[in-house]
Amino acid sequence: MDIGNLIAVCDSKPWLGNYREYPDYDYPYTFEEVEDLKTLAERFDFGNWSVRTGLLYGGLAFVQQSSGGDDWLTLQQIAPGEWKSFESISMRQILRGRGQDAFEAYVNRLVAEHRLKLPINEIHTSPDFQCDVTDGYPTVLCYDLVDNQAWLEPSPAFDDEDDPMCRKCMEACDAWGVRPCFSWVGFNVHLESLGEEAYENAAVEIEDQGFGGMGGIS
């Protein structure tokens, strides 16, 4: 996830921009891209994060404004690399006060309401590769960034429904199914599961932001 102007927006807030009380050498910005709601809940439940600790999930950023507290500035990604804050939320209070199911429903609603608006056809198609799933037939991995899902298809260069091998590949792709995919990290994990060639040919390079967590996409 591209953090872009995220730090600049956070710095415009009184507590996060208070470098006199919270100097950046003691309280640097750190951002971790979280893959699932269970992990996100664990992070919030920990409850002892320093100022400027950030969690990224589903097009949202949660940045701690109170050292050791539960005051998360919440921001939405309104365009690639462009962020806008919209609320300060006590996430651990919601989790502990209402329970895991209510917490997950609340976060899912936030994601749905503030998700980055992408064209309906915003689908990434990987370079082709060979894998055991399709018996070596050239295949691509598709990633729908709107619906957060990934699936296999025969390579467009070899997509010929009259070819028995292509039809067999399509059946194998259908059997592999449509799988959840919430980030480029997840996309690469799917490729890795398909084999070394799939990963080497089609993995998306993720920029190392140097924040100790999973970086954003360049």
N, CA, C and O of each residue as an XYZ file, in Angstrom:
872
protein
N       0.847     -1.181      0.000
C       0.000      0.000      0.000
C       0.887      1.237      0.000
O       1.797      1.344      0.822
N       0.637      2.165     -0.904
C       1.453      3.364     -1.068
C       1.128      4.366      0.038
O       0.006      4.868      0.102
N       2.113      4.669      0.928
C       1.817      5.592      2.023
C       1.803      7.042      1.547
O       1.207      7.895      2.204
N       2.447      7.336      0.420
C       2.361      8.658     -0.182
C       2.456      9.802      0.816
O       3.469      9.965      1.496
N       1.383     10.596      0.897
C       1.380     11.769      1.781
C       0.824     11.465      3.168
O       0.438     12.378      3.898
N       0.784     10.194      3.530
C       0.187      9.798      4.807
C       0.857     10.495      5.989
O       0.171     11.003      6.876
N       2.179     10.524      6.010
C       2.889     11.144      7.124
C       2.585     12.640      7.180
O       2.387     13.194      8.261
N       2.548     13.284      6.035
C       2.272     14.725      6.011
C       0.888     15.026      6.581
O       0.719     15.999      7.316
N      -0.106     14.196      6.246
C      -1.457     14.399      6.771
C      -1.466     14.174      8.285
O      -2.089     14.934      9.027
N      -0.775     13.131      8.734
C      -0.708     12.862     10.176
C      -0.025     14.011     10.918
O      -0.451     14.406     12.003
N       1.036     14.538     10.319
C       1.783     15.615     10.971
C       0.964     16.892     11.128
O       1.309     17.760     11.929
N      -0.115     17.007     10.368
C      -0.968     18.193     10.497
C      -1.850     18.135     11.739
O      -2.510     19.117     12.079
N      -1.865     16.983     12.419
C      -2.658     16.816     13.630
C      -1.807     17.175     14.855
O      -0.618     16.858     14.893
N      -2.410     17.836     15.862
C      -1.622     18.373     16.986
C      -0.750     17.350     17.694
O       0.415     17.634     17.975
N      -1.281     16.162     17.993
C      -0.500     15.206     18.767
C       0.573     14.554     17.922
O       1.702     14.378     18.379
N       0.236     14.195     16.704
C       1.217     13.523     15.856
C       2.306     14.477     15.386
O       3.450     14.067     15.190
N       1.963     15.723     15.209
C       2.938     16.716     14.784
C       3.698     17.365     15.928
O       4.451     18.316     15.715
N       3.507     16.860     17.140
C       4.155     17.430     18.324
C       5.548     16.810     18.503
O       5.742     15.929     19.341
N       6.500     17.276     17.717
C       7.850     16.710     17.772
C       8.648     17.229     18.962
O       9.709     16.692     19.281
N       8.149     18.256     19.608
C       8.840     18.750     20.794
C       8.688     17.760     21.950
O       9.656     17.441     22.640
N       7.461     17.281     22.150
C       7.206     16.307     23.206
C       7.519     14.886     22.749
O       7.940     14.041     23.539
N       7.305     14.639     21.454
C       7.525     13.301     20.900
C       8.506     13.403     19.724
O       8.083     13.343     18.570
N       9.808     13.557     19.997
C      10.792     13.701     18.907
C      10.823     12.461     18.023
O      10.610     11.340     18.484
N      11.096     12.690     16.741
C      11.001     11.573     15.804
C      12.064     10.513     16.025
O      11.876      9.374     15.600
N      13.179     10.845     16.678
C      14.180      9.806     16.919
C      13.728      8.824     17.998
O      14.231      7.702     18.052
N      12.795      9.221     18.852
C      12.212      8.311     19.839
C      10.865      7.758     19.394
O      10.476      6.654     19.777
N      10.167      8.526     18.593
C       8.812      8.153     18.178
C       8.683      8.277     16.657
O       7.963      9.146     16.165
N       9.375      7.415     15.916
C       9.269      7.476     14.455
C       7.939      6.903     13.972
O       7.297      6.123     14.677
N       7.538      7.289     12.785
C       6.388      6.634     12.155
C       6.773      5.216     11.755
O       7.823      4.995     11.151
N       5.924      4.264     12.093
C       6.083      2.888     11.639
C       4.741      2.425     11.092
O       3.695      2.701     11.679
N       4.773      1.728      9.976
C       3.531      1.267      9.356
C       3.622     -0.223      9.059
O       4.575     -0.686      8.432
N       2.635     -0.956      9.510
C       2.539     -2.382      9.222
C       1.283     -2.633      8.412
O       0.195     -2.212      8.804
N       1.423     -3.311      7.292
C       0.258     -3.685      6.501
C      -0.285     -5.002      7.040
O       0.398     -6.025      6.989
N      -1.503     -4.981      7.553
C      -2.117     -6.138      8.205
C      -3.000     -6.861      7.199
O      -3.751     -6.232      6.454
N      -2.902     -8.195      7.183
C      -3.553     -8.985      6.149
C      -4.977     -9.421      6.479
O      -5.769     -9.645      5.563
N      -5.326     -9.547      7.756
C      -6.644    -10.085      8.093
C      -7.155     -9.463      9.392
O      -6.399     -8.857     10.152
N      -8.449     -9.628      9.625
C      -9.091     -8.999     10.781
C      -8.629     -9.591     12.099
O      -8.556     -8.882     13.103
N      -8.317    -10.871     12.112
C      -7.846    -11.493     13.349
C      -6.540    -10.845     13.804
O      -6.379    -10.513     14.979
N      -5.615    -10.669     12.869
C      -4.337    -10.027     13.203
C      -4.557     -8.578     13.595
O      -3.925     -8.084     14.530
N      -5.447     -7.891     12.889
C      -5.735     -6.496     13.225
C      -6.266     -6.383     14.648
O      -5.869     -5.489     15.396
N      -7.167     -7.296     15.020
C      -7.704     -7.287     16.388
C      -6.598     -7.528     17.405
O      -6.576     -6.896     18.462
N      -5.685     -8.433     17.093
C      -4.568     -8.703     18.010
C      -3.706     -7.454     18.207
O      -3.260     -7.162     19.317
N      -3.484     -6.730     17.124
C      -2.679     -5.510     17.229
C      -3.374     -4.475     18.115
O      -2.738     -3.872     18.979
N      -4.645     -4.272     17.909
C      -5.361     -3.283     18.724
C      -5.445     -3.733     20.182
O      -5.350     -2.913     21.095
N      -5.623     -5.028     20.395
C      -5.782     -5.536     21.753
C      -4.488     -5.424     22.552
O      -4.526     -5.365     23.781
N      -3.356     -5.395     21.878
C      -2.063     -5.258     22.557
C      -2.047     -3.993     23.420
O      -1.634     -4.026     24.579
N      -2.497     -2.891     22.844
C      -2.797     -1.691     23.621
C      -1.633     -0.921     24.198
O      -1.852     -0.051     25.040
N      -0.408     -1.193     23.791
C       0.718     -0.458     24.353
C       1.605      0.087     23.235
O       2.830     -0.029     23.281
N       0.965      0.680     22.238
C       1.688      1.211     21.090
C       2.123      2.648     21.346
O       1.433      3.407     22.027
N       3.263      3.004     20.798
C       3.755      4.371     20.956
C       3.101      5.293     19.939
O       2.504      4.843     18.962
N       3.223      6.574     20.184
C       2.741      7.574     19.234
C       3.376      7.316     17.868
O       4.556      6.981     17.771
N       2.571      7.477     16.812
C       2.977      7.337     15.411
C       3.103      5.885     14.951
O       3.635      5.624     13.872
N       2.620      4.944     15.756
C       2.501      3.570     15.271
C       1.318      3.497     14.316
O       0.221      3.948     14.646
N       1.537      2.932     13.134
C       0.475      2.869     12.138
C       0.162      1.457     11.689
O       1.064      0.635     11.524
N      -1.128      1.175     11.490
C      -1.592     -0.105     10.956
C      -2.372      0.179      9.682
O      -3.227      1.065      9.666
N      -2.091     -0.560      8.617
C      -2.746     -0.389      7.328
C      -3.605     -1.599      7.032
O      -3.146     -2.738      7.120
N      -4.865     -1.343      6.677
C      -5.770     -2.463      6.379
C      -6.909     -1.978      5.482
O      -7.586     -0.999      5.797
N      -7.107     -2.665      4.378
C      -8.274     -2.434      3.535
C      -8.446     -1.016      3.029
O      -9.573     -0.528      2.948
N      -7.350     -0.337      2.682
C      -7.452      1.039      2.215
C      -7.587      2.049      3.329
O      -7.845      3.226      3.077
N      -7.414      1.598      4.571
C      -7.479      2.475      5.733
C      -6.138      2.484      6.451
O      -5.361      1.534      6.347
N      -5.875      3.551      7.174
C      -4.709      3.639      8.046
C      -5.184      4.034      9.438
O      -6.022      4.922      9.592
N      -4.640      3.363     10.446
C      -4.925      3.672     11.846
C      -3.593      4.080     12.488
O      -2.653      3.286     12.521
N      -3.511      5.306     12.995
C      -2.251      5.816     13.531
C      -2.469      6.258     14.971
O      -3.331      7.090     15.255
N      -1.676      5.690     15.878
C      -1.829      5.965     17.304
C      -1.394      7.395     17.632
O      -0.301      7.830     17.266
N      -2.280      8.117     18.333
C      -2.018      9.507     18.674
C      -1.621      9.708     20.133
O      -1.198     10.799     20.514
N      -1.754      8.662     20.953
C      -1.473      8.781     22.382
C      -0.590      7.622     22.802
O      -1.013      6.469     22.719
N       0.625      7.897     23.250
C       1.569      6.831     23.566
C       0.999      5.900     24.629
O       0.689      6.325     25.741
N       0.865      4.616     24.271
C       0.294      3.635     25.176
C      -1.207      3.715     25.305
O      -1.796      3.012     26.126
N      -1.840      4.562     24.508
C      -3.284      4.782     24.634
C      -4.094      4.047     23.580
O      -3.651      3.050     23.009
N      -5.289      4.561     23.338
C      -6.228      3.907     22.425
C      -6.954      4.969     21.606
O      -8.181      4.968     21.503
N      -6.173      5.870     21.031
C      -6.729      6.972     20.248
C      -6.119      6.899     18.853
O      -5.037      7.433     18.606
N      -6.824      6.232     17.948
C      -6.300      5.962     16.615
C      -6.873      6.952     15.605
O      -8.070      6.940     15.318
N      -6.000      7.811     15.069
C      -6.415      8.631     13.939
C      -6.657      7.697     12.762
O      -5.776      6.918     12.397
N      -7.841      7.767     12.167
C      -8.203      6.854     11.092
C      -8.295      7.636      9.789
O      -8.948      8.677      9.714
N      -7.634      7.117      8.771
C      -7.540      7.789      7.485
C      -7.946      6.838      6.371
O      -7.826      5.620      6.504
N      -8.426      7.405      5.277
C      -8.767      6.608      4.109
C      -7.857      7.007      2.957
O      -7.448      8.162      2.840
N      -7.549      6.037      2.113
C      -6.793      6.312      0.904
C      -7.785      6.730     -0.170
O      -8.593      5.917     -0.620
N      -7.729      7.987     -0.582
C      -8.711      8.504     -1.539
C      -8.225      8.392     -2.979
O      -9.008      8.524     -3.919
N      -6.946      8.151     -3.144
C      -6.319      7.907     -4.441
C      -4.963      7.300     -4.135
O      -4.486      7.420     -3.007
N      -4.323      6.648     -5.106
C      -3.021      6.062     -4.810
C      -2.053      7.078     -4.203
O      -1.706      8.076     -4.834
N      -1.627      6.810     -2.976
C      -0.677      7.686     -2.298
C      -1.281      8.942     -1.700
O      -0.548      9.783     -1.179
N      -2.604      9.093     -1.759
C      -3.263     10.277     -1.204
C      -4.215      9.851     -0.086
O      -5.065      8.980     -0.271
N      -4.055     10.485      1.080
C      -4.794     10.088      2.271
C      -5.566     11.265      2.859
O      -5.177     12.425      2.721
N      -6.677     10.925      3.521
C      -7.509     11.925      4.178
C      -8.001     11.349      5.503
O      -8.523     10.235      5.546
N      -7.833     12.110      6.580
C      -8.308     11.633      7.884
C      -9.805     11.911      8.015
O     -10.312     12.890      7.467
N     -10.507     11.043      8.744
C     -11.942     11.261      8.904
C     -12.447     11.002     10.314
O     -13.595     11.331     10.613
N     -11.630     10.421     11.199
C     -12.157     10.106     12.526
C     -11.021      9.724     13.458
O      -9.967      9.280     13.001
N     -11.222      9.892     14.762
C     -10.361      9.313     15.788
C     -11.193      8.263     16.522
O     -12.286      8.555     17.007
N     -10.661      7.024     16.599
C     -11.466      5.908     17.078
C     -10.713      5.150     18.172
O      -9.508      4.922     18.060
N     -11.419      4.769     19.213
C     -10.866      3.925     20.286
C     -11.110      2.467     19.906
O     -12.134      1.892     20.273
N     -10.187      1.879     19.184
C     -10.395      0.550     18.607
C     -10.373     -0.550     19.664
O     -11.178     -1.480     19.602
N      -9.472     -0.458     20.621
C      -9.421     -1.503     21.656
C     -10.692     -1.482     22.500
O     -11.166     -2.529     22.942
N     -11.234     -0.306     22.719
C     -12.477     -0.199     23.497
C     -13.620     -0.897     22.768
O     -14.439     -1.577     23.386
N     -13.669     -0.723     21.455
C     -14.704     -1.399     20.673
C     -14.520     -2.906     20.746
O     -15.483     -3.646     20.945
N     -13.273     -3.362     20.585
C     -12.978     -4.784     20.589
C     -13.324     -5.425     21.925
O     -13.989     -6.459     21.969
N     -12.875     -4.814     23.007
C     -13.092     -5.397     24.331
C     -14.513     -5.174     24.837
O     -15.049     -5.999     25.577
N     -15.109     -4.079     24.446
C     -16.449     -3.774     24.937
C     -17.557     -4.482     24.188
O     -18.595     -4.804     24.766
N     -17.342     -4.729     22.895
C     -18.405     -5.298     22.066
C     -18.103     -6.708     21.576
O     -19.012     -7.425     21.157
N     -16.839     -7.114     21.625
C     -16.485     -8.464     21.205
C     -15.953     -8.521     19.788
O     -16.066     -7.565     19.020
N     -15.367     -9.674     19.457
C     -14.693     -9.852     18.172
C     -15.644     -9.706     16.990
O     -15.303     -9.051     16.005
N     -16.830    -10.306     17.070
C     -17.754    -10.253     15.936
C     -18.175     -8.816     15.639
O     -18.214     -8.407     14.479
N     -18.488     -8.054     16.676
C     -18.903     -6.674     16.477
C     -17.739     -5.835     15.952
O     -17.917     -4.957     15.108
N     -16.551     -6.122     16.468
C     -15.364     -5.415     15.987
C     -15.163     -5.657     14.494
O     -14.939     -4.716     13.733
N     -15.242     -6.924     14.077
C     -15.039     -7.246     12.667
C     -16.113     -6.603     11.790
O     -15.814     -6.099     10.708
N     -17.349     -6.621     12.252
C     -18.428     -5.997     11.487
C     -18.196     -4.496     11.349
O     -18.457     -3.916     10.295
N     -17.707     -3.872     12.413
C     -17.442     -2.433     12.392
C     -16.324     -2.098     11.410
O     -16.450     -1.167     10.615
N     -15.221     -2.864     11.467
C     -14.109     -2.602     10.560
C     -14.531     -2.861      9.113
O     -14.168     -2.099      8.217
N     -15.293     -3.927      8.881
C     -15.772     -4.202      7.526
C     -16.632     -3.061      7.000
O     -16.581     -2.735      5.814
N     -17.418     -2.459      7.881
C     -18.238     -1.326      7.453
C     -17.363     -0.124      7.101
O     -17.615      0.571      6.117
N     -16.334      0.112      7.916
C     -15.406      1.205      7.609
C     -14.733      0.998      6.257
O     -14.606      1.927      5.459
N     -14.306     -0.238      6.020
C     -13.644     -0.546      4.756
C     -14.603     -0.321      3.591
O     -14.226      0.259      2.572
N     -15.844     -0.780      3.744
C     -16.831     -0.628      2.676
C     -17.150      0.836      2.414
O     -17.321      1.237      1.262
N     -17.230      1.633      3.466
C     -17.605      3.038      3.315
C     -16.471      3.889      2.757
O     -16.706      4.849      2.022
N     -15.248      3.533      3.112
C     -14.123      4.398      2.776
C     -13.111      3.766      1.837
O     -12.014      4.296      1.656
N     -13.470      2.636      1.239
C     -12.552      1.969      0.317
C     -12.219      2.882     -0.856
O     -13.061      3.639     -1.338
N     -10.991      2.793     -1.295
C     -10.563      3.532     -2.465
C     -11.465      3.201     -3.648
O     -11.650      2.033     -3.987
N     -12.026      4.237     -4.278
C     -12.920      4.032     -5.415
C     -12.089      3.767     -6.674
O     -11.359      4.641     -7.140
N     -12.207      2.573     -7.208
C     -11.464      2.177     -8.394
C     -12.429      1.877     -9.529
O     -13.577      1.508     -9.280
N     -11.982      2.029    -10.781
C     -12.845      1.645    -11.909
C     -13.279      0.192    -11.774
O     -12.539     -0.645    -11.257
N     -14.471     -0.092    -12.240
C     -15.041     -1.416    -12.061
C     -14.187     -2.493    -12.722
O     -14.238     -3.658    -12.327
N     -13.399     -2.104    -13.735
C     -12.557     -3.064    -14.434
C     -11.114     -3.020    -13.941
O     -10.200     -3.383    -14.683
N     -10.895     -2.583    -12.707
C      -9.541     -2.483    -12.164
C      -9.057     -3.880    -11.775
O      -9.111     -4.279    -10.611
N      -8.584     -4.607    -12.787
C      -8.099     -5.974    -12.588
C      -6.667     -6.068    -13.108
O      -6.376     -5.719    -14.252
N      -5.802     -6.541    -12.253
C      -4.405     -6.751    -12.639
C      -4.257     -8.171    -13.158
O      -4.677     -9.126    -12.505
N      -3.662     -8.306    -14.331
C      -3.371     -9.616    -14.907
C      -1.870     -9.802    -14.956
O      -1.161     -8.988    -15.548
N      -1.384    -10.852    -14.348
C       0.056    -11.072    -14.240
C       0.663    -11.484    -15.588
O      -0.066    -11.859    -16.507
N       1.987    -11.415    -15.704
C       2.649    -12.090    -16.821
C       2.378    -13.595    -16.733
O       2.080    -14.117    -15.659
N       2.483    -14.285    -17.869
C       2.152    -15.710    -17.818
C       3.287    -16.530    -17.207
O       4.442    -16.107    -17.154
N       2.906    -17.712    -16.753
C       3.836    -18.636    -16.115
C       3.294    -20.051    -16.267
O       2.141    -20.250    -16.649
N       4.138    -21.027    -15.964
C       3.717    -22.425    -15.957
C       3.686    -22.921    -14.516
O       4.515    -22.535    -13.692
N       2.720    -23.777    -14.229
C       2.614    -24.323    -12.876
C       1.975    -25.703    -12.932
O       1.362    -26.076    -13.932
N       2.123    -26.449    -11.856
C       1.588    -27.811    -11.798
C       0.063    -27.827    -11.805
O      -0.544    -28.783    -12.288
N      -0.555    -26.781    -11.277
C      -2.019    -26.740    -11.196
C      -2.643    -26.918    -12.568
O      -3.665    -27.590    -12.710
N      -2.017    -26.305    -13.599
C      -2.562    -26.383    -14.957
C      -1.689    -27.267    -15.859
O      -1.697    -27.125    -17.082
N      -0.938    -28.182    -15.231
C      -0.096    -29.135    -15.975
C       0.844    -28.439    -16.956
O       1.098    -28.944    -18.049
N       1.354    -27.284    -16.559
C       2.337    -26.592    -17.377
C       1.765    -25.707    -18.468
O       2.519    -25.054    -19.190
N       0.428    -25.673    -18.603
C      -0.165    -24.808    -19.629
C       0.031    -23.346    -19.211
O      -0.193    -23.024    -18.044
N       0.441    -22.451    -20.118
C       0.674    -21.048    -19.747
C      -0.560    -20.425    -19.091
O      -1.670    -20.481    -19.620
N      -0.329    -19.838    -17.936
C      -1.414    -19.378    -17.066
C      -1.097    -17.990    -16.533
O       0.070    -17.611    -16.438
N      -2.131    -17.230    -16.184
C      -1.951    -15.932    -15.531
C      -2.778    -15.919    -14.246
O      -3.778    -16.625    -14.119
N      -2.330    -15.096    -13.300
C      -3.102    -14.875    -12.073
C      -3.727    -13.496    -12.157
O      -3.031    -12.503    -12.367
N      -5.038    -13.435    -11.995
C      -5.774    -12.177    -12.056
C      -6.119    -11.714    -10.646
O      -6.418    -12.525     -9.770
N      -6.072    -10.396    -10.437
C      -6.329     -9.820     -9.118
C      -7.317     -8.668     -9.277
O      -7.001     -7.646     -9.887
N      -8.503     -8.843     -8.728
C      -9.529     -7.801     -8.730
C      -9.339     -6.932     -7.495
O      -9.625     -7.371     -6.381
N      -8.858     -5.696     -7.679
C      -8.562     -4.808     -6.575
C      -9.818     -4.205     -5.954
O      -9.759     -3.626     -4.870
N     -10.954     -4.340     -6.639
C     -12.216     -3.832     -6.096
C     -12.847     -4.851     -5.162
O     -13.236     -4.526     -4.040
N     -12.945     -6.087     -5.637
C     -13.609     -7.133     -4.858
C     -12.640     -7.974     -4.033
O     -13.054     -8.907     -3.345
N     -11.345     -7.645     -4.101
C     -10.331     -8.303     -3.271
C     -10.335     -9.826     -3.456
O     -10.508    -10.585     -2.502
N     -10.141    -10.246     -4.698
C     -10.118    -11.670     -4.980
C      -9.182    -11.960     -6.152
O      -8.913    -11.094     -6.984
N      -8.700    -13.183     -6.193
C      -7.752    -13.593     -7.234
C      -8.176    -14.930     -7.820
O      -8.789    -15.754     -7.141
N      -7.843    -15.137     -9.091
C      -8.186    -16.394     -9.747
C      -7.215    -16.639    -10.914
O      -6.524    -15.724    -11.361
N      -7.176    -17.859    -11.384
C      -6.321    -18.246    -12.502
C      -7.107    -18.268    -13.803
O      -8.300    -18.568    -13.826
N      -6.403    -17.941    -14.897
C      -6.966    -18.040    -16.240
C      -5.872    -18.514    -17.188
O      -4.690    -18.295    -16.922
N      -6.248    -19.164    -18.294
C      -5.244    -19.455    -19.319
C      -4.635    -18.150    -19.813
O      -5.319    -17.129    -19.888
N      -3.351    -18.184    -20.151
C      -2.709    -16.987    -20.688
C      -3.470    -16.490    -21.914
O      -3.808    -17.291    -22.785
N      -3.751    -15.183    -22.005
C      -4.475    -14.667    -23.178
C      -3.805    -15.042    -24.495
O      -4.480    -15.216    -25.509
N      -2.472    -15.166    -24.484
C      -1.759    -15.508    -25.720
C      -2.028    -16.949    -26.160
O      -1.799    -17.298    -27.319
N      -2.517    -17.791    -25.235
C      -2.756    -19.209    -25.549
C      -4.216    -19.599    -25.308
O      -4.543    -20.786    -25.285
N      -5.093    -18.611    -25.127
C      -6.493    -18.889    -24.805
C      -7.253    -19.288    -26.067
O      -7.664    -18.434    -26.852
N      -7.428    -20.557    -26.247
C      -8.097    -21.097    -27.442
C      -9.054    -22.198    -26.992
O      -8.622    -23.311    -26.691
N     -10.338    -21.895    -26.944
C     -11.319    -22.852    -26.433
C     -11.416    -24.103    -27.301
O     -11.933    -25.129    -26.858
N     -10.920    -24.021    -28.536
C     -10.960    -25.203    -29.402
C      -9.804    -26.154    -29.118
O      -9.776    -27.280    -29.615
N      -8.858    -25.692    -28.317
C      -7.695    -26.517    -27.973
C      -8.038    -27.350    -26.741
O      -8.339    -26.784    -25.690
N      -8.000    -28.687    -26.843
C      -8.321    -29.538    -25.683
C      -7.457    -29.235    -24.467
O      -7.937    -29.306    -23.336
N      -6.193    -28.898    -24.684
C      -5.311    -28.578    -23.565
C      -5.740    -27.283    -22.878
O      -5.646    -27.155    -21.657
N      -6.215    -26.321    -23.682
C      -6.701    -25.070    -23.105
C      -7.961    -25.328    -22.290
O      -8.125    -24.770    -21.205
N      -8.848    -26.167    -22.806
C     -10.071    -26.480    -22.061
C      -9.724    -27.169    -20.739
O     -10.342    -26.903    -19.709
N      -8.737    -28.048    -20.782
C      -8.297    -28.720    -19.561
C      -7.716    -27.706    -18.577
O      -7.929    -27.805    -17.368
N      -6.976    -26.723    -19.113
C      -6.430    -25.661    -18.264
C      -7.552    -24.861    -17.612
O      -7.484    -24.545    -16.425
N      -8.588    -24.532    -18.388
C      -9.710    -23.772    -17.842
C     -10.394    -24.548    -16.719
O     -10.797    -23.960    -15.716
N     -10.525    -25.851    -16.880
C     -11.130    -26.673    -15.827
C     -10.273    -26.654    -14.563
O     -10.787    -26.590    -13.446
N      -8.954    -26.711    -14.763
C      -8.051    -26.661    -13.610
C      -8.138    -25.303    -12.912
O      -8.087    -25.220    -11.685
N      -8.270    -24.250    -13.704
C      -8.413    -22.913    -13.126
C      -9.699    -22.810    -12.316
O      -9.717    -22.248    -11.221
N     -10.774    -23.361    -12.873
C     -12.053    -23.353    -12.154
C     -11.935    -24.127    -10.840
O     -12.496    -23.729     -9.819
N     -11.200    -25.231    -10.882
C     -11.038    -26.034     -9.666
C     -10.209    -25.287     -8.616
O     -10.458    -25.423     -7.418
N      -9.224    -24.499     -9.063
C      -8.413    -23.698     -8.133
C      -9.277    -22.662     -7.427
O      -9.065    -22.328     -6.261
N     -10.260    -22.165     -8.174
C     -11.273    -21.310     -7.578
C     -10.910    -19.835     -7.501
O      -9.863    -19.397     -7.979
N     -11.809    -19.092     -6.885
C     -11.615    -17.664     -6.633
C     -11.221    -17.517     -5.168
O     -11.940    -17.973     -4.279
N     -10.086    -16.886     -4.919
C      -9.537    -16.841     -3.566
C      -9.421    -15.400     -3.067
O      -9.203    -14.484     -3.860
N      -9.566    -15.196     -1.747
C      -9.426    -13.848     -1.207
C      -8.025    -13.295     -1.460
O      -7.036    -14.027     -1.415
N      -7.960    -11.993     -1.726
C      -6.669    -11.334     -1.939
C      -6.839     -9.867     -1.570
O      -7.523     -9.125     -2.274
N      -6.221     -9.445     -0.472
C      -6.459     -8.120      0.064
C      -5.296     -7.149     -0.126
O      -5.378     -5.994      0.292
N      -4.219     -7.610     -0.753
C      -3.070     -6.719     -0.944
C      -2.114     -7.363     -1.935
O      -2.277     -8.522     -2.316
N      -1.107     -6.583     -2.349
C      -0.086     -7.130     -3.230
C       0.747     -8.194     -2.512
O       1.252     -9.122     -3.144
N       0.885     -8.059     -1.223
C       1.570     -9.113     -0.466
C       0.806    -10.422     -0.619
O       1.402    -11.465     -0.889
N      -0.510    -10.368     -0.448
C      -1.338    -11.559     -0.614
C      -1.273    -12.111     -2.024
O      -1.271    -13.326     -2.223
N      -1.219    -11.213     -3.010
C      -1.085    -11.631     -4.413
C       0.194    -12.440     -4.599
O       0.185    -13.494     -5.234
N       1.285    -11.941     -4.044
C       2.557    -12.652     -4.157
C       2.533    -13.989     -3.422
O       3.157    -14.953     -3.866
N       1.822    -14.051     -2.306
C       1.704    -15.310     -1.569
C       0.995    -16.356     -2.422
O       1.393    -17.521     -2.442
N      -0.057    -15.939     -3.127
C      -0.751    -16.879     -4.025
C       0.204    -17.378     -5.103
O       0.221    -18.570     -5.413
N       0.991    -16.485     -5.672
C       1.944    -16.894     -6.699
C       2.965    -17.888     -6.139
O       3.305    -18.878     -6.787
N       3.441    -17.609     -4.940
C       4.427    -18.485     -4.322
C       3.869    -19.885     -4.131
O       4.587    -20.875     -4.274
N       2.582    -19.961     -3.805
C       1.960    -21.277     -3.604
C       1.831    -22.048     -4.908
O       1.677    -23.270     -4.898
N       1.894    -21.335     -6.036
C       1.756    -21.969     -7.344
C       3.088    -22.478     -7.894
O       3.118    -23.173     -8.909
N       4.176    -22.136     -7.230
C       5.467    -22.655     -7.655
C       6.490    -21.575     -7.920
O       6.171    -20.389     -8.009
N       7.726    -22.016     -8.042
C       8.853    -21.090     -8.187
C       8.749    -20.250     -9.451
O       9.002    -19.046     -9.416
N       8.379    -20.872    -10.570
C       8.296    -20.109    -11.815
C       7.204    -19.056    -11.754
O       7.390    -17.939    -12.236
N       6.060    -19.406    -11.163
C       4.967    -18.439    -11.036
C       5.436    -17.201    -10.261
O       5.172    -16.064    -10.651
N       6.127    -17.454     -9.173
C       6.592    -16.336     -8.348
C       7.652    -15.519     -9.076
O       7.602    -14.289     -9.071
N       8.613    -16.202     -9.703
C       9.694    -15.479    -10.365
C       9.191    -14.673    -11.560
O       9.673    -13.568    -11.808
N       8.232    -15.215    -12.295
C       7.742    -14.528    -13.491
C       6.756    -13.415    -13.195
O       6.696    -12.427    -13.927
N       5.980    -13.565    -12.125
C       4.810    -12.698    -11.990
C       4.695    -11.934    -10.680
O       3.786    -11.118    -10.531
N       5.595    -12.176     -9.721
C       5.477    -11.471     -8.439
C       5.628     -9.966     -8.638
O       6.431     -9.506     -9.449
N       4.842     -9.218     -7.885
C       4.895     -7.765     -7.928
C       5.932     -7.292     -6.916
O       5.905     -7.693     -5.753
N       6.846     -6.436     -7.370
C       7.886     -5.942     -6.469
C       7.277     -4.966     -5.481
O       6.646     -3.983     -5.869
N       7.471     -5.242     -4.208
C       6.933     -4.398     -3.151
C       8.054     -3.572     -2.578
O       9.079     -4.100     -2.145
N       7.849     -2.260     -2.578
C       8.878     -1.348     -2.098
C       9.045     -1.476     -0.601
O       8.060     -1.451      0.138
N      10.270     -1.613     -0.147
C      10.569     -1.665      1.291
C      10.587     -0.267      1.851
O      11.511      0.499      1.577
N       9.570      0.086      2.640
C       9.466      1.421      3.180
C      10.391      1.644      4.365
O      10.576      2.776      4.812
N      10.974      0.555      4.877
C      11.897      0.700      5.981
C      11.231      0.991      7.305
O      11.843      1.597      8.184
N       9.974      0.567      7.466
C       9.242      0.858      8.696
C       9.079     -0.367      9.574
O       8.388     -0.296     10.590
N       9.684     -1.475      9.222
C       9.601     -2.662     10.081
C       8.404     -3.531      9.800
O       8.322     -4.640     10.327
N       7.466     -3.068      8.986
C       6.327     -3.889      8.616
C       6.353     -4.144      7.139
O       7.384     -3.926      6.502
N       5.252     -4.600      6.559
C       5.190     -4.843      5.137
C       5.069     -3.514      4.431
O       4.269     -2.663      4.821
N       5.856     -3.337      3.403
C       5.890     -2.059      2.717
C       4.730     -1.880      1.774
O       3.935     -2.795      1.556
N       4.640     -0.667      1.205
C       3.625     -0.371      0.232
C       4.091     -0.753     -1.153
O       5.231     -1.176     -1.341
N       3.197     -0.603     -2.134
C       3.544     -0.949     -3.494
C       4.123      0.262     -4.167
O       3.609      1.367     -3.990
N       5.167      0.095     -4.926
C       5.785      1.237     -5.598
C       5.020      1.590     -6.859
O       5.390      2.529     -7.563
